[in-house]
Amino acid sequence: MVLKEAGVTYPVWCCPAAPLSVAGNAVQSAQALWAAADAPVSRYWLWRFDRTNDLSDSTMLEDFWTKTEAQAVADLQAANDPLVGVVNGPSDVEMVVDPYFPKTVPSVLPELSGRTVHAGGRNRLFLDGHTQYIKDARTPW
């Protein structure tokens, strides 16, 4: 998917820095939007939309498939997951994030350990539409 403006083509699901980074080109990061060889590539992580199972299964509280914003927030609150943190509303819910591979996680491949698209942190898009750059010492490269 691309946006064309004044004769310039911009990939919509790819930060311009991502293809220039190790993290942005990792197989865990660069995902074709469909099966065609020339399909656009997304290089963002959408944690809440990674289901491959039945979308009518409403037992997965932390996924957003088929949910309204209000239902997604309510389900995250009900899940009470300490990794998600306190959810008071859509401004507390991360929806999209740049790929990152913390150097403190032992299962991360050595060539990806400490890597991110934006050295020293990552960009996040929240459910209410605001963005934030968060510094993260675990991703210095």
Buried (B, 14 or more C-beta within 10 A) or exposed (E): EEEEEEEEEEBEBBBEBBBEBBBBBBEEBBBEEEEEEEEBBBBBBBEBEEEEEEEEEEEBBBBBBEBEBEEBBBBBBEEEEEEBEEBEEBEBBBBBBBBBBBBEEEEBEEEBBBBBBBBBBBBBBBBEEEEEEBEBEBBEB
